[in-house]
Amino acid sequence: MDRSKVILAVGGSGYVGHSVVAQLVAAGYRVRVPTRHRHRARHLLLLPTVEVIEADVFDEGELRGLMDGVGAVVNLVGVLHSRPGTPYGPAFERAHVLLPARLVAACQRHGVRRLVHISALGADASGPSEYQRSKAAGETVIRNADPSLDWTILRPSVIFGQDDSFLNLFAGLVRIAPVMPLGGAACRFQPVWVEDVAKVVVACLDRADAIGLCCDLAGPGVYTLADLVRYVGRLVGHRPPIIPIPEGLAMLQARLLELAPNPMMSRDNVRSMRVDNITEGPPLPFGMTPTPLEAVAPNYLGPHPGRRRFVVNRRRLVR
């Protein structure tokens, strides 16, 4: 097997990883997906050239085995919440800084020249949130790698698609809330479809002009958070009044939500919304055309979403 056609997809069992791995398989790659718990990647087992391996990528010995025969690494790992810290909390540091450092070192030890790293739109060492600062630190690790490593950094805006944790979150809330108190209501977003993100990742592995590239990934439309919540409300047929609330009250609301086992919102998320999450350049690289939110969201949030999800999944499997 040509080594260049073997990809290690770290974080491949996650939401974005599912789409990336499926498109890699469709493009003729063999994909190795490490996971701490095999059952979390069971949805990938139907794909014909995917190898799911129970492994801890922070363990040197296990990472060594994962890198054997690999031609490129795609890092899809990201977390949204962490205990607070300075300049960022421990979960952010582990996922966004230490893991990229380990992958860079492993690539250099094992002669893997290609790395595609998923960062985030808004990554900024001086950003208002720990998430943004940790993502910027991870980018610095990649940029400071040995010149023998051919890297690409992709910075997606908020990602939407079936089973996303963004539009589906608000869909669940508007269905039950008589009113929607909303922090960051005026913050602007440029949501990008998960399949477009995956398409760019696959393209980067085959393009010389992607080497050394750091680019944003976004959709064609810009919306305030309030716009998005109203749109979701129209799709699900429940439109509670939206009440914008100041940051201080939003922080109190987020602090209460942080007490849940799987918090929907954190104070760090609120800080992130002090800056708009939009791009000033082309929404996608290589002349690609981004998919509008309105062309996709009704398929999984509109009337009869279950039936439409079956159609979407069927199309993905036969693509």
C-alpha atoms as a printed R data frame, in Angstrom:
    type eleno elety resid chain resno       x      y      z
1   ATOM     1    CA   MET     A     1   0.000  0.000  0.000
2   ATOM     2    CA   ASP     A     2   1.303  3.437 -0.968
3   ATOM     3    CA   ARG     A     3   2.168  5.140  2.320
4   ATOM     4    CA   SER     A     4   0.869  8.474  1.005
5   ATOM     5    CA   LYS     A     5  -2.613  6.956  0.859
6   ATOM     6    CA   VAL     A     6  -2.669  6.031  4.554
7   ATOM     7    CA   ILE     A     7  -4.012  8.733  6.887
8   ATOM     8    CA   LEU     A     8  -3.989  8.873 10.673
9   ATOM     9    CA   ALA     A     9  -7.137 10.803 11.628
10  ATOM    10    CA   VAL     A    10  -6.739 11.881 15.249
11  ATOM    11    CA   GLY     A    11 -10.187 12.837 16.515
12  ATOM    12    CA   GLY     A    12 -11.702 10.959 13.582
13  ATOM    13    CA   SER     A    13 -14.451  9.455 15.737
14  ATOM    14    CA   GLY     A    14 -15.916 12.878 16.531
15  ATOM    15    CA   TYR     A    15 -18.608 14.900 14.823
16  ATOM    16    CA   VAL     A    16 -16.374 16.602 12.241
17  ATOM    17    CA   GLY     A    17 -14.175 13.519 12.064
18  ATOM    18    CA   HIS     A    18 -17.067 11.384 10.796
19  ATOM    19    CA   SER     A    19 -17.475 13.550  7.704
20  ATOM    20    CA   VAL     A    20 -13.718 13.868  7.147
21  ATOM    21    CA   VAL     A    21 -13.133 10.120  7.410
22  ATOM    22    CA   ALA     A    22 -16.053  9.341  5.085
23  ATOM    23    CA   GLN     A    23 -14.739 11.733  2.445
24  ATOM    24    CA   LEU     A    24 -11.190 10.393  2.803
25  ATOM    25    CA   VAL     A    25 -12.488  6.880  2.174
26  ATOM    26    CA   ALA     A    26 -14.449  8.082 -0.860
27  ATOM    27    CA   ALA     A    27 -11.235  9.664 -2.179
28  ATOM    28    CA   GLY     A    28  -9.384  6.358 -2.010
29  ATOM    29    CA   TYR     A    29  -7.503  6.707  1.280
30  ATOM    30    CA   ARG     A    30  -7.066  4.139  4.004
31  ATOM    31    CA   VAL     A    31  -7.829  5.805  7.324
32  ATOM    32    CA   ARG     A    32  -6.552  4.836 10.756
33  ATOM    33    CA   VAL     A    33  -8.748  6.195 13.579
34  ATOM    34    CA   PRO     A    34  -7.472  5.994 17.175
35  ATOM    35    CA   THR     A    35  -9.985  6.127 20.014
36  ATOM    36    CA   ARG     A    36  -9.857  5.498 23.742
37  ATOM    37    CA   HIS     A    37 -13.154  3.595 23.507
38  ATOM    38    CA   ARG     A    38 -13.895  1.577 20.382
39  ATOM    39    CA   HIS     A    39 -17.674  1.878 20.726
40  ATOM    40    CA   ARG     A    40 -17.397  5.644 20.155
41  ATOM    41    CA   ALA     A    41 -16.207  4.940 16.612
42  ATOM    42    CA   ARG     A    42 -18.671  2.169 15.777
43  ATOM    43    CA   HIS     A    43 -20.365  4.458 13.214
44  ATOM    44    CA   LEU     A    44 -17.134  4.328 11.168
45  ATOM    45    CA   LEU     A    45 -16.896  0.546 11.009
46  ATOM    46    CA   LEU     A    46 -19.180  0.357  7.955
47  ATOM    47    CA   LEU     A    47 -16.667  2.334  5.900
48  ATOM    48    CA   PRO     A    48 -14.563 -0.164  3.937
49  ATOM    49    CA   THR     A    49 -11.028  1.203  4.372
50  ATOM    50    CA   VAL     A    50 -11.222  2.441  7.972
51  ATOM    51    CA   GLU     A    51  -9.206  0.854 10.758
52  ATOM    52    CA   VAL     A    52 -10.419  1.737 14.243
53  ATOM    53    CA   ILE     A    53  -7.764  1.201 16.909
54  ATOM    54    CA   GLU     A    54  -8.187  1.512 20.660
55  ATOM    55    CA   ALA     A    55  -5.248  3.696 21.661
56  ATOM    56    CA   ASP     A    56  -4.205  6.670 23.751
57  ATOM    57    CA   VAL     A    57  -2.457  9.214 21.524
58  ATOM    58    CA   PHE     A    58  -0.752 10.665 24.617
59  ATOM    59    CA   ASP     A    59   1.028  7.344 25.207
60  ATOM    60    CA   GLU     A    60   4.386  7.358 23.387
61  ATOM    61    CA   GLY     A    61   4.395  3.633 22.669
62  ATOM    62    CA   GLU     A    62   0.847  3.577 21.347
63  ATOM    63    CA   LEU     A    63   1.418  6.693 19.239
64  ATOM    64    CA   ARG     A    64   4.512  5.050 17.759
65  ATOM    65    CA   GLY     A    65   2.399  2.112 16.588
66  ATOM    66    CA   LEU     A    66  -0.260  4.408 15.155
67  ATOM    67    CA   MET     A    67   2.320  6.280 13.066
68  ATOM    68    CA   ASP     A    68   3.747  3.136 11.472
69  ATOM    69    CA   GLY     A    69   3.240  3.250  7.680
70  ATOM    70    CA   VAL     A    70   1.294  6.522  7.783
71  ATOM    71    CA   GLY     A    71   1.762  9.153  5.068
72  ATOM    72    CA   ALA     A    72  -0.134 12.031  6.663
73  ATOM    73    CA   VAL     A    73  -1.816 13.047  9.909
74  ATOM    74    CA   VAL     A    74  -5.073 14.962 10.203
75  ATOM    75    CA   ASN     A    75  -5.678 16.432 13.659
76  ATOM    76    CA   LEU     A    76  -9.379 17.049 14.337
77  ATOM    77    CA   VAL     A    77  -9.294 17.212 18.128
78  ATOM    78    CA   GLY     A    78 -10.965 20.118 19.889
79  ATOM    79    CA   VAL     A    79 -12.819 20.723 23.147
80  ATOM    80    CA   LEU     A    80 -15.227 23.509 24.055
81  ATOM    81    CA   HIS     A    81 -14.991 23.455 27.841
82  ATOM    82    CA   SER     A    82 -12.273 23.372 30.477
83  ATOM    83    CA   ARG     A    83 -11.710 24.272 34.072
84  ATOM    84    CA   PRO     A    84 -10.362 27.833 34.059
85  ATOM    85    CA   GLY     A    85  -6.668 28.600 34.033
86  ATOM    86    CA   THR     A    86  -4.066 31.123 32.941
87  ATOM    87    CA   PRO     A    87  -3.625 31.643 30.023
88  ATOM    88    CA   TYR     A    88  -5.999 28.702 29.485
89  ATOM    89    CA   GLY     A    89  -7.375 25.764 31.424
90  ATOM    90    CA   PRO     A    90  -5.975 22.225 31.583
91  ATOM    91    CA   ALA     A    91  -8.407 20.604 29.144
92  ATOM    92    CA   PHE     A    92  -7.716 23.332 26.578
93  ATOM    93    CA   GLU     A    93  -3.977 22.939 27.102
94  ATOM    94    CA   ARG     A    94  -4.073 19.162 26.741
95  ATOM    95    CA   ALA     A    95  -6.246 19.076 23.599
96  ATOM    96    CA   HIS     A    96  -5.183 22.244 21.790
97  ATOM    97    CA   VAL     A    97  -1.495 22.653 22.734
98  ATOM    98    CA   LEU     A    98   0.072 19.464 24.110
99  ATOM    99    CA   LEU     A    99  -1.541 17.151 21.559
100 ATOM   100    CA   PRO     A   100  -0.362 19.162 18.513
101 ATOM   101    CA   ALA     A   101   3.133 19.225 20.059
102 ATOM   102    CA   ARG     A   102   3.100 15.435 20.436
103 ATOM   103    CA   LEU     A   103   1.860 14.948 16.884
104 ATOM   104    CA   VAL     A   104   4.516 17.269 15.449
105 ATOM   105    CA   ALA     A   105   7.241 15.401 17.337
106 ATOM   106    CA   ALA     A   106   5.842 12.023 16.250
107 ATOM   107    CA   CYS     A   107   5.682 13.119 12.608
108 ATOM   108    CA   GLN     A   108   9.313 14.173 12.726
109 ATOM   109    CA   ARG     A   109  10.441 10.965 14.466
110 ATOM   110    CA   HIS     A   110   8.658  8.684 12.017
111 ATOM   111    CA   GLY     A   111   9.280 10.566  8.791
112 ATOM   112    CA   VAL     A   112   5.696 11.680  8.246
113 ATOM   113    CA   ARG     A   113   5.922 14.875  6.240
114 ATOM   114    CA   ARG     A   114   2.267 15.953  6.022
115 ATOM   115    CA   LEU     A   115   0.049 17.375  8.774
116 ATOM   116    CA   VAL     A   116  -3.352 19.031  8.411
117 ATOM   117    CA   HIS     A   117  -4.405 20.694 11.649
118 ATOM   118    CA   ILE     A   118  -7.908 21.951 12.463
119 ATOM   119    CA   SER     A   119  -7.774 25.127 14.554
120 ATOM   120    CA   ALA     A   120 -10.612 27.647 14.899
121 ATOM   121    CA   LEU     A   121 -11.668 30.933 13.369
122 ATOM   122    CA   GLY     A   122 -10.857 33.590 15.941
123 ATOM   123    CA   ALA     A   123  -7.784 31.838 17.357
124 ATOM   124    CA   ASP     A   124  -5.795 34.645 18.952
125 ATOM   125    CA   ALA     A   125  -3.038 34.652 21.551
126 ATOM   126    CA   SER     A   126  -4.580 37.837 22.965
127 ATOM   127    CA   GLY     A   127  -8.185 36.734 22.532
128 ATOM   128    CA   PRO     A   128 -10.764 37.258 25.274
129 ATOM   129    CA   SER     A   129 -11.386 33.543 25.831
130 ATOM   130    CA   GLU     A   130  -9.186 30.686 26.971
131 ATOM   131    CA   TYR     A   131 -10.461 28.648 24.018
132 ATOM   132    CA   GLN     A   132  -9.205 31.231 21.520
133 ATOM   133    CA   ARG     A   133  -5.847 31.605 23.275
134 ATOM   134    CA   SER     A   134  -5.271 27.849 23.448
135 ATOM   135    CA   LYS     A   135  -6.134 27.405 19.784
136 ATOM   136    CA   ALA     A   136  -3.600 30.121 18.917
137 ATOM   137    CA   ALA     A   137  -0.958 28.375 21.021
138 ATOM   138    CA   GLY     A   138  -1.586 25.144 19.118
139 ATOM   139    CA   GLU     A   139  -1.105 26.990 15.835
140 ATOM   140    CA   THR     A   140   2.210 28.341 17.105
141 ATOM   141    CA   VAL     A   141   3.373 24.797 17.834
142 ATOM   142    CA   ILE     A   142   2.598 23.808 14.235
143 ATOM   143    CA   ARG     A   143   4.235 26.896 12.719
144 ATOM   144    CA   ASN     A   144   7.403 26.350 14.766
145 ATOM   145    CA   ALA     A   145   7.805 22.760 13.600
146 ATOM   146    CA   ASP     A   146  10.905 21.644 11.734
147 ATOM   147    CA   PRO     A   147  10.831 22.847  8.091
148 ATOM   148    CA   SER     A   148  10.699 19.225  6.949
149 ATOM   149    CA   LEU     A   149   7.060 19.093  8.097
150 ATOM   150    CA   ASP     A   150   4.572 20.226  5.457
151 ATOM   151    CA   TRP     A   151   1.709 21.625  7.490
152 ATOM   152    CA   THR     A   152  -1.664 23.209  6.786
153 ATOM   153    CA   ILE     A   153  -3.782 25.020  9.378
154 ATOM   154    CA   LEU     A   154  -7.534 25.333  8.804
155 ATOM   155    CA   ARG     A   155  -9.657 27.684 10.926
156 ATOM   156    CA   PRO     A   156 -13.363 26.878 10.611
157 ATOM   157    CA   SER     A   157 -16.115 29.109 11.912
158 ATOM   158    CA   VAL     A   158 -18.908 27.446 13.876
159 ATOM   159    CA   ILE     A   159 -19.704 24.191 12.064
160 ATOM   160    CA   PHE     A   160 -23.242 23.128 11.265
161 ATOM   161    CA   GLY     A   161 -24.714 19.890  9.947
162 ATOM   162    CA   GLN     A   162 -26.690 16.883 11.056
163 ATOM   163    CA   ASP     A   163 -26.073 16.167 14.748
164 ATOM   164    CA   ASP     A   164 -24.159 19.434 15.257
165 ATOM   165    CA   SER     A   165 -23.931 20.834 18.759
166 ATOM   166    CA   PHE     A   166 -24.799 24.387 17.711
167 ATOM   167    CA   LEU     A   167 -28.076 24.658 15.789
168 ATOM   168    CA   ASN     A   168 -29.423 21.512 17.447
169 ATOM   169    CA   LEU     A   169 -28.748 23.053 20.850
170 ATOM   170    CA   PHE     A   170 -30.876 26.086 20.048
171 ATOM   171    CA   ALA     A   171 -33.532 23.908 18.409
172 ATOM   172    CA   GLY     A   172 -33.922 22.049 21.682
173 ATOM   173    CA   LEU     A   173 -34.081 25.267 23.680
174 ATOM   174    CA   VAL     A   174 -36.617 27.111 21.527
175 ATOM   175    CA   ARG     A   175 -38.947 24.102 21.639
176 ATOM   176    CA   ILE     A   176 -39.306 24.371 25.410
177 ATOM   177    CA   ALA     A   177 -38.550 28.006 26.296
178 ATOM   178    CA   PRO     A   178 -41.400 30.521 26.603
179 ATOM   179    CA   VAL     A   179 -38.775 33.266 26.108
180 ATOM   180    CA   MET     A   180 -35.111 33.138 25.040
181 ATOM   181    CA   PRO     A   181 -32.747 35.249 27.163
182 ATOM   182    CA   LEU     A   182 -29.707 35.432 24.884
183 ATOM   183    CA   GLY     A   183 -26.193 36.569 25.697
184 ATOM   184    CA   GLY     A   184 -24.026 37.654 22.770
185 ATOM   185    CA   ALA     A   185 -27.132 38.210 20.668
186 ATOM   186    CA   ALA     A   186 -25.361 40.710 18.393
187 ATOM   187    CA   CYS     A   187 -22.217 38.601 17.861
188 ATOM   188    CA   ARG     A   188 -21.832 37.711 14.187
189 ATOM   189    CA   PHE     A   189 -21.110 34.221 12.887
190 ATOM   190    CA   GLN     A   190 -20.392 32.758  9.465
191 ATOM   191    CA   PRO     A   191 -21.402 29.094  9.868
192 ATOM   192    CA   VAL     A   192 -19.725 26.528  7.619
193 ATOM   193    CA   TRP     A   193 -21.167 23.151  6.614
194 ATOM   194    CA   VAL     A   194 -19.336 20.151  8.043
195 ATOM   195    CA   GLU     A   195 -19.150 18.517  4.610
196 ATOM   196    CA   ASP     A   196 -17.439 21.615  3.194
197 ATOM   197    CA   VAL     A   197 -14.867 21.441  5.989
198 ATOM   198    CA   ALA     A   198 -14.240 17.794  5.151
199 ATOM   199    CA   LYS     A   199 -13.938 18.614  1.452
200 ATOM   200    CA   VAL     A   200 -11.212 21.156  2.173
201 ATOM   201    CA   VAL     A   201  -9.310 18.735  4.407
202 ATOM   202    CA   VAL     A   202  -9.251 16.101  1.667
203 ATOM   203    CA   ALA     A   203  -8.223 18.648 -0.964
204 ATOM   204    CA   CYS     A   204  -5.322 19.868  1.190
205 ATOM   205    CA   LEU     A   205  -3.751 16.408  1.219
206 ATOM   206    CA   ASP     A   206  -3.414 16.451 -2.558
207 ATOM   207    CA   ARG     A   207  -2.434 20.072 -3.237
208 ATOM   208    CA   ALA     A   208   1.068 21.522 -3.128
209 ATOM   209    CA   ASP     A   209  -0.368 25.026 -2.702
210 ATOM   210    CA   ALA     A   210  -1.927 23.938  0.603
211 ATOM   211    CA   ILE     A   211   1.480 23.453  2.227
212 ATOM   212    CA   GLY     A   212   2.236 26.260  4.671
213 ATOM   213    CA   LEU     A   213  -1.314 27.586  4.259
214 ATOM   214    CA   CYS     A   214  -3.299 28.975  7.193
215 ATOM   215    CA   CYS     A   215  -6.824 29.848  6.106
216 ATOM   216    CA   ASP     A   216 -10.304 30.448  7.427
217 ATOM   217    CA   LEU     A   217 -13.251 28.218  6.556
218 ATOM   218    CA   ALA     A   218 -16.672 29.826  6.548
219 ATOM   219    CA   GLY     A   219 -20.025 29.774  4.863
220 ATOM   220    CA   PRO     A   220 -21.447 32.341  2.456
221 ATOM   221    CA   GLY     A   221 -23.750 34.053  4.980
222 ATOM   222    CA   VAL     A   222 -23.137 36.244  8.029
223 ATOM   223    CA   TYR     A   223 -25.710 36.119 10.844
224 ATOM   224    CA   THR     A   224 -25.994 37.476 14.341
225 ATOM   225    CA   LEU     A   225 -26.599 34.888 17.031
226 ATOM   226    CA   ALA     A   226 -30.117 36.285 17.371
227 ATOM   227    CA   ASP     A   227 -30.656 35.790 13.613
228 ATOM   228    CA   LEU     A   228 -29.620 32.153 13.904
229 ATOM   229    CA   VAL     A   229 -31.889 31.473 16.860
230 ATOM   230    CA   ARG     A   230 -34.834 33.069 15.044
231 ATOM   231    CA   TYR     A   231 -34.108 30.976 11.960
232 ATOM   232    CA   VAL     A   232 -33.955 27.769 13.977
233 ATOM   233    CA   GLY     A   233 -37.215 28.749 15.646
234 ATOM   234    CA   ARG     A   234 -38.906 29.111 12.258
235 ATOM   235    CA   LEU     A   235 -37.639 25.686 11.189
236 ATOM   236    CA   VAL     A   236 -38.879 23.848 14.268
237 ATOM   237    CA   GLY     A   237 -42.129 25.812 14.486
238 ATOM   238    CA   HIS     A   238 -41.502 27.420 17.879
239 ATOM   239    CA   ARG     A   239 -40.557 31.077 17.984
240 ATOM   240    CA   PRO     A   240 -40.247 32.354 21.551
241 ATOM   241    CA   PRO     A   241 -39.368 36.027 21.919
242 ATOM   242    CA   ILE     A   242 -35.630 36.654 22.065
243 ATOM   243    CA   ILE     A   243 -34.474 38.919 24.876
244 ATOM   244    CA   PRO     A   244 -30.853 40.086 24.486
245 ATOM   245    CA   ILE     A   245 -29.137 40.195 27.854
246 ATOM   246    CA   PRO     A   246 -25.927 42.014 28.884
247 ATOM   247    CA   GLU     A   247 -22.681 40.112 29.352
248 ATOM   248    CA   GLY     A   248 -22.850 40.248 33.149
249 ATOM   249    CA   LEU     A   249 -26.190 38.465 33.175
250 ATOM   250    CA   ALA     A   250 -25.014 36.056 30.455
251 ATOM   251    CA   MET     A   251 -22.006 35.176 32.618
252 ATOM   252    CA   LEU     A   252 -24.296 34.414 35.565
253 ATOM   253    CA   GLN     A   253 -26.488 32.266 33.311
254 ATOM   254    CA   ALA     A   254 -23.418 30.412 31.996
255 ATOM   255    CA   ARG     A   255 -22.084 29.880 35.522
256 ATOM   256    CA   LEU     A   256 -25.287 28.059 36.426
257 ATOM   257    CA   LEU     A   257 -25.137 25.978 33.241
258 ATOM   258    CA   GLU     A   258 -21.553 24.977 34.058
259 ATOM   259    CA   LEU     A   259 -22.881 23.018 37.025
260 ATOM   260    CA   ALA     A   260 -24.469 20.475 34.666
261 ATOM   261    CA   PRO     A   261 -22.535 17.250 33.876
262 ATOM   262    CA   ASN     A   262 -22.448 18.233 30.184
263 ATOM   263    CA   PRO     A   263 -22.766 22.022 30.162
264 ATOM   264    CA   MET     A   264 -24.426 23.648 27.179
265 ATOM   265    CA   MET     A   265 -22.621 26.930 27.784
266 ATOM   266    CA   SER     A   266 -19.692 28.234 29.786
267 ATOM   267    CA   ARG     A   267 -18.407 31.629 30.838
268 ATOM   268    CA   ASP     A   268 -15.519 31.111 28.432
269 ATOM   269    CA   ASN     A   269 -18.033 30.680 25.589
270 ATOM   270    CA   VAL     A   270 -19.560 34.014 26.565
271 ATOM   271    CA   ARG     A   271 -16.131 35.687 26.453
272 ATOM   272    CA   SER     A   272 -15.577 34.273 22.959
273 ATOM   273    CA   MET     A   273 -18.599 36.239 21.766
274 ATOM   274    CA   ARG     A   274 -16.931 39.551 22.528
275 ATOM   275    CA   VAL     A   275 -15.507 39.318 19.005
276 ATOM   276    CA   ASP     A   276 -17.288 38.423 15.764
277 ATOM   277    CA   ASN     A   277 -16.613 34.979 14.331
278 ATOM   278    CA   ILE     A   278 -16.361 35.931 10.657
279 ATOM   279    CA   THR     A   279 -13.672 35.988  7.996
280 ATOM   280    CA   GLU     A   280 -12.401 38.951  6.008
281 ATOM   281    CA   GLY     A   281 -11.143 36.807  3.134
282 ATOM   282    CA   PRO     A   282 -12.688 34.174  0.843
283 ATOM   283    CA   PRO     A   283 -14.922 31.813  2.810
284 ATOM   284    CA   LEU     A   284 -13.180 28.709  1.406
285 ATOM   285    CA   PRO     A   285  -9.788 28.198 -0.269
286 ATOM   286    CA   PHE     A   286  -8.998 26.901 -3.760
287 ATOM   287    CA   GLY     A   287 -11.980 28.649 -5.334
288 ATOM   288    CA   MET     A   288 -14.466 26.322 -3.599
289 ATOM   289    CA   THR     A   289 -18.058 27.491 -3.233
290 ATOM   290    CA   PRO     A   290 -19.469 27.248  0.308
291 ATOM   291    CA   THR     A   291 -22.879 25.703  0.924
292 ATOM   292    CA   PRO     A   292 -25.562 28.023  2.334
293 ATOM   293    CA   LEU     A   293 -26.978 27.252  5.740
294 ATOM   294    CA   GLU     A   294 -30.479 27.419  4.263
295 ATOM   295    CA   ALA     A   295 -29.697 24.575  1.851
296 ATOM   296    CA   VAL     A   296 -28.866 22.146  4.651
297 ATOM   297    CA   ALA     A   297 -30.455 23.070  7.990
298 ATOM   298    CA   PRO     A   298 -34.074 22.334  6.941
299 ATOM   299    CA   ASN     A   299 -33.014 18.735  6.206
300 ATOM   300    CA   TYR     A   300 -32.377 18.020  9.878
301 ATOM   301    CA   LEU     A   301 -34.295 20.729 11.727
302 ATOM   302    CA   GLY     A   302 -37.400 21.137  9.580
303 ATOM   303    CA   PRO     A   303 -40.612 19.075  9.479
304 ATOM   304    CA   HIS     A   304 -40.042 15.295  9.443
305 ATOM   305    CA   PRO     A   305 -36.285 15.518 10.160
306 ATOM   306    CA   GLY     A   306 -35.997 11.790 10.801
307 ATOM   307    CA   ARG     A   307 -37.038 10.892  7.256
308 ATOM   308    CA   ARG     A   308 -34.744 13.503  5.770
309 ATOM   309    CA   ARG     A   309 -31.817 12.351  7.921
310 ATOM   310    CA   PHE     A   310 -32.224  8.867  6.430
311 ATOM   311    CA   VAL     A   311 -31.938 10.336  2.938
312 ATOM   312    CA   VAL     A   312 -28.840 12.350  3.892
313 ATOM   313    CA   ASN     A   313 -27.143  9.325  5.491
314 ATOM   314    CA   ARG     A   314 -27.949  7.146  2.505
315 ATOM   315    CA   ARG     A   315 -26.418  9.681  0.143
316 ATOM   316    CA   ARG     A   316 -23.279  9.891  2.318
317 ATOM   317    CA   LEU     A   317 -22.839  6.098  2.283
318 ATOM   318    CA   VAL     A   318 -23.121  5.767 -1.489
319 ATOM   319    CA   ARG     A   319 -20.973  8.816 -2.312
